[in-house]
Amino acid sequence: RLPLLQAAGKKNSFNLLGLTEAELKEQFVRGDGPGGQATNKTNNCVVLKHIPSGIVVKCHQTRSVEQNRKLAREILQEKVDLFYKGEDSEVFKEKKASEKKKQEKKRRAKENLERKKHFKEMQQLDKK
């Protein structure tokens, strides 16, 4: 059996489901979007398919094929983990936590704005 792929740089990659090269189908295609000749003439976009689940990831974030291959595997590993584990997935839990933080930040900003508004109104009343 081939070694499991790890999502490098992730703090909890050991909790993600492992992928084997045998389960993956890899293609190199031309990328799309801005970039002109650098994009239109090079096959540095990586299309990675996880055969058992049918999940497909397309990665064209850098000009380097090797970096795109690595990034595609990281993204695919997260997606496969989410697909099989659902709400028990670490990826799902992280997303949920960051959403909660974002909402809390928004709420605090709104409260501060209301406080400032109220303070200005009080100042206006004091001047009269």
Residue pairs with C-beta under 8 A, 6 or more apart in sequence:
1 20
1 22
2 20
2 21
2 22
3 20
4 18
4 19
4 20
5 18
5 19
5 20
5 21
5 73
5 77
6 13
6 14
6 18
7 13
7 16
7 73
7 74
7 77
7 78
8 70
8 74
9 74
10 16
10 74
12 90
12 94
13 77
15 90
16 77
16 78
16 81
16 90
16 91
17 77
17 80
17 81
17 84
17 85
18 77
19 50
19 73
19 76
19 77
19 80
23 50
23 51
23 52
24 48
24 49
24 50
24 51
24 73
24 76
25 48
25 49
25 51
26 46
26 47
26 48
26 49
26 69
27 46
27 47
27 48
27 49
28 43
28 44
28 45
28 46
28 47
28 65
29 43
29 45
29 47
30 39
30 40
30 41
30 42
30 43
30 45
31 39
31 42
31 44
31 45
31 60
32 39
32 45
32 60
33 39
33 60
38 63
39 60
42 63
43 65
44 60
44 62
44 63
44 64
44 65
44 68
45 58
45 59
45 60
45 68
46 58
46 59
46 60
46 65
46 68
46 69
46 71
46 72
47 56
47 57
47 58
47 72
48 56
48 57
48 58
48 59
48 69
48 72
48 73
48 76
49 55
49 56
49 57
50 56
50 76
50 79
50 80
53 80
53 83
53 84
55 76
55 79
55 80
55 83
57 72
57 75
57 76
57 79
58 72
59 68
59 69
59 71
59 72
59 75
60 68
61 67
61 68
61 71
62 68
62 71
78 91
81 89
81 90
81 91
82 89
82 91
82 92
85 92
86 92
